[in-house]
Amino acid sequence: MIRKLRIKFILIVMSIVSVILLAIFFTMMMTTQRNNERMSEGMLRQAIKTGSFPSGNGQPAGDARPHPPGEDGPGRRFPVLVVDIKEEGSVSTVINQLHFIDQEDVEPLAELVLTREDDLGILPDYELRYLREIREGGSRIAFADISMEKEMMKAQIGNSLLIGGASMAVFFLITVFLARWAVKPVEIAWDRQKQFIANASHELKTPLTVILSNAGMLRTGNSLEDEKAARRLDHIHAEAMRMKQLVEDMLFLARSDHGERSQVYAAVDFSYLVTSAVLVYEPVIYDEEKEFFYEIEDHLSVMGDEARLQQVIHILLDNAGKYSPSGGRIHLTLRKGEHNALLLKVSNEGAPIPKEELEQIFLRFYRCDSSRSSHGSFGLGLSIAQSIVNGHKGKIWAESDGKSGNHFFVSLPLA
């Protein structure tokens, strides 16, 4: 439980950090992109107004010579292309500072912009942003290269991912440390609780053994002639047996919490275990006037503790018999499942378990309703089964059709 609590703490903190970093990342991207668009749009408006754009190096603003990359000139920093289109359709170049646009490409570019409805937009095939202004006697169009914007955005994305990845790694290490620190009081309290349950269960075994021993001797000795006293003695013996079973179950769960589980090394024929359990429960179920159907696939083996795995099967069959009505059906199937695992399914007719309680029924001492406590159980069976299955690296869960039946599943890795 403590390990799950730490993992949950780490996941919550890392999720919050991830959302914050992503929000910062997208905000920076949107802000940068918007600033680039605003700057480019302002440049285009000035180019349309003046017929050029100042480069800041003292060269004449109207110099229409194209300048290739790397060459100092008026278009090196803010390259633009400005064209005028007359009403009769003639196209004339006012200034061309785009080295990759030849004179013969100017007219197709202008015609492409004229076919568009928006006065401001992007030509992705040419990596150009354009601005169109309607004037008396025609129109003027300015183009600006946006390849530099894209390179800047790529560089910023790369830097952001690098910084974000490094930040996530640092936050993860800090979160792991904080998780251990924050969960430490819970871990101490949990360990003390487990130790108390283990000690109490162990100490209770001795007086219970004495009570059972003396009660057994009195019952077999026929020393009580009073029928009521004899019946009371039988009740003492029966309740002491129930108490002993409860103590043993609690001691098993306490040991499981401490990690004191059997070494899972032996190969176990699980098909044989299920068949043996079915032969034990079949006459009992029929005596209770219930129907029992089973389908068992042969030679399915797992690595594990035979006695504990047998206990899981008995718990599921015992619950199915207890909580199915007279004349109800119990169905058991064992087959090879997915991902190289076997699948055991035990179904029974009866009061359906609400969906919101399908996971809670594996909690200790949990019962769905008071009617489920009338069978002499303490609500520890499924908790014990879950502990055993988890110790064998398997999975146990419950499903309900919400009408008249419940289904319990156990998945274990095949040997």
N, C-alpha and C positions, 0 to 999 in steps of 0.2 A: 504493500500500500504506500509506503514512504517513497519508494522509487517512482511509482505512478504519480504521486503528488509532486515530486521534484520535476518530473518530465512535464506535467501539466503547467507548473509554474514557469518553466523555461519556455514552453510553447506560447503561453499567454504574453510573456514579456517580449519574446522575439517577434510575435505577431504585431504587437503594438509598435515596436521599433521599426519593423518592416513597413507598416502603413505610414508611419511618420516620414521615413526616408523616401518612400515612393511619392508621397505628397510633395515633399521638398523637390525631388527630382523632376516630377512633371511640372511643378510650378516654375522651376528654373528653365525647363525646356520651352514652356509656353511663353514665359517672359522674354527669353532670348529670341525666340522666333518672332514674337510680336514686335520687339525692338528692331530686329532686322527688317521686317516688312515695313515698319514705319519709316526707318531711315531710307530704305530703297524707294518708297513712295515719295518721300520728300525730295530725294535726288531726281526722280523722274519729273516731278512738277517743276523743279528749277530748270531742268534740262529743256522742258517744253517752253518755259517762259523765256529763257535766254538763248536757247539753241545750243547750249553746251553745259558742262559742269566743271567748276574749278577743281583742279587737282591739288592745289596747295603748294606747287613748286615754282610758281612765277611764270609759267608758260602761257602763251595766249589762249584764251578760252575758246576761240573759234578754230583752232587748229584741227583740221578734219583728217589728218593722217592717221591710219591705224597703227597701233603700237603693239607688237607681240609681247608676251609675258617676259618679264625680266629686263625689258628695255625701259630706261627712264624716259618719261614723256608725260604729256598731259592726261593720258587715259590710263595710266598704270594703276592708279588707286580707285578711281571712280569711272570705269569705262561705260560709255553710253552710245546708243545709236538713235539719231533723231531723223525722221523723214517727214516730208510734207506731201500730202495727197490733194491734188486739185479736183475740182468738181468733174472735169472731163475724164478723170481717172489717171492722169500722169503722176508718177512718183519721182520725187527728187530727194536726194540725201542732203540733209543739213550738216550733220556731223556723224562720223563713223569711227568710234574708238574701240570697237570690238574686233579683235584681230582674226577671229574665226568666222566672221561674216563677210563674204565677198560681195561685190557690187551686184552681181547677178542674183544673189539671194535676197536682196533688199525688197524687191517688188513682191515675190511670193510671201514674204513675212508680212508685208503691209496688207496684202489681200486676205491673208489668214486672219489678221486682227479685225478687218472690216466685216468678216462673216460672223463675228462674235457679238453678243448682245452687251456684255459687260465692258465698261470703259477701262476697268483695271482688272488685270488677271495675269495668269502664268501660261507660258507655252512650254509644257514639260519636255517635249521632244527636242527643243532647242536650249533648254535651261535658261529661259529669258522671262523677265517680268516686263509687262508693257503697260503704258498709260496712254489713253486716247483722248484727245481734246478736239471738239468740233469748233471750227473757226469759220469766219466769213470767207467763202470761196473754196472751202475744202476742210481738211482736218490735219492735225499734226499728231504723230505717234512717236513716243520715246520708248526705247528698249534698254534694259539693264541686265547685265550678267548676274545670275543667282548661284553660279557654281561655287563661289566663295562662301555664300551663306550655307550651302550644303556641307562644305568641308568643315566650316566652323561648328555646325550642328553635330557632325560625326565626331569631331574632336571632343566636343563637350560631352556627348553621350559616352564616349570611351573613358574620358576622365571621371565622369560621374559614376560609371559602373565600377571602375577601379577603386575609387574612394569609397563607394557604397559597399563593395565586397569586403574591403579592409575594415570598414566600420562595423559591418555585421559580424565579422570574425572577432573583433575586440568586444563587441556587445555580448556575443555568445559566451566568451570566456568569463566576462564579468557576471553574466546571468547565472552561469553554472555555480560560481562562487556564492552569489546572493541566494540561489536556491538552497544550497547546503546550509547557509546561515539562517535563512528564514524558516526552513523546515525542521531545524534542529530541535526546538522545543516540542514540536509535534512528535518527532522521532523518539525523544526521551519519554514522553508520556505514553506513546504507543508501546515502547519496549517494557515500561513498567506495568502497563495493563496486561500484556502478554505474559510477563513473568508472574504476575499475581494470579492469572487464570491457571497457568501451569502449576504453580505451587499449591493453589487451592484444590485443584483437581487431584493432584498427587496426594495431598493430605487427606482428602475425603475418601480415598480408596480404602484406607486401613479400617476406619470405623464401619464402613459399609460392608467390608468383608466379614468383620466380626458379627454384625447384625445378621447378615445372610447365613453365616455359619450357625449361629445360635437358633435362628428361626428354622433352619433346615433340620437341626437336631430335634427341636421340639415337635416339628411336624411328623417326623418319621418315628419318634418315640411313642406316639399316641398317649402322651402324658396328660393331655387336656380332655376331660370328659365332657365339659360344657361345649355344646355345639356352637354357641355364639363366640366363645373364646377361641375355638378352633378356626372359625371363619375370620375373626379379627387377625389371627396369626397368619392366615393365608393372605390377607390384605397387606399385612406388614411385609411379608416376603415378596409379594408382587410389586409393591411400591419401591421396596429396596432394590429389586432387580431393575426397575425403570430408572431409579436414581443412579445405579451403577453404570447402566448404559449411557446415561447423560454425561456422567463424569468421564467415561472413556472417550466419548465423542468430543467433549471439550478438550480433553488432554491431547487427542489426536490433532485437533485444529490448532491448539497452542504450539505443538511441536512443528506443525506445518508452517506456522507463522515464523518460527525461529529457523526455518530451513532444514529441520531435521527430518529429511525424507529418505526413503529407501533408495539405494543405488540402482538406477534403471539400466541394467546391463543384460539381463536374461531375455532370451527369445521366448515369447508366450503365444501359444495358439489361441488367439482370441475367439475364433469360431468355435473351438471346443469349450471355452469358458461360457459362451453364450448358450450353447446347446445344453450344457450341464445345468445352468441356471433355469432354462426353460423346462427341463424335465423335473426340477424341484417345484417350480411354481405352477406348472400345468394342472396337477390334481387339485391344488388349493384353489385356483381360480375356478375350475369346474365345480368344485364343491360349493362355491359361492354363487352358482348359477350364472356365471358369466362366460362369454365366448372368448377363446384365445386362438389367434392365428399368428403364424410365424414363418418367415422365409430367411434362411441362413445360408450364406455363401461359404463354402468350405475353404480351408487352408488360408485364412487371413491371419497373419502373425504380426505382432508388434514387439517392441523392446520395452520391457517394463517389469513391474512387480505384480506377480500373478494374483496374490491375495488382495491387493488394493484394487486391481482392475476388476476382479470378481465382485468386490464390494460395490463398485459403481453400478454394475449390472443388476445386483440385488436391490440397490436403492431405487433404481428406475422401475423395475418390475414390481417392487413392493408399493411404490407410490401409485403406479397404474392400477394395481388391484384395489388399493384403499379408496381411490377417488373416482372409480367408475361405478355407476349404479348397477343394481341387480338386473341381469339380462343384457348389460352393456358389452361392448366389444373392446378387446385389447389386441393390438397388432404390433408385432415386433419384426423388423427387417434388419439384416446385416448384409452389407454389400461393399464392394470396392468403390470408393468415391473418387473425387477429383484430386489432382496434385499428389498422387501416390499416397493416398490415405484411405482408411476404411471409414465407413459411415454406419453408425448404429442409430436406429430410429425406433422409439417406443411411443406408441399412440394409444390413447384411451378415450372412450366416450365419457362425458360428464360435464359438470359446470365449467364453461370456458374461462380461462384466466384472462382478465382484462389486459389489453395491450400495454398499458402504462405500467403494469406490474410484472411483465414477463422477465425483466432483468432483476427486479427486486426479490423475486422468489428464491434467488440464490444467496440472499443475505441471511445471516445467522438469526435464528429464532423468528424469522419472518413468516407470517401466514396471510394469505389473501383475505380471509374472513374468518369469523369465529367458527364456522362450520367445519373448517379444515383442522381444528384442534380437537375434534371429537374422535380421532383415530389413535390416540395414545402416543402421538409423536411430539417432538419438541421443536420441529422446524430446522433441524441441523443436517438432515440427510442430503439435501441438494448442495449445501455448503461444503460438506465433506466430499461429495462427488466432484464438485468443481475444483476443490483443492487437489484431489487425486489426478484429475484430468490435466490440470495446469502443470502438475509436477511431471507429467508424461509428455509435455509439449503439445498437448491437444487442445480441443475447444469443445465446450458444452453450451448449449443454448436451448431455448424453448420457443415454440410457436403455437398460435391458437387460431382456429378458423373463425372464432367469435360466435359460433353457433352451438356446437355440441361436442367439441373435442379439443384435446391438447396433444401436442407433439413435442417430444424431447429428443434432441440430437446429440450424439457424441462423435467427434471426428478425431482420429488418432493416426499419426504417421505410421505407415507400414514398415515392417522390418525389411 
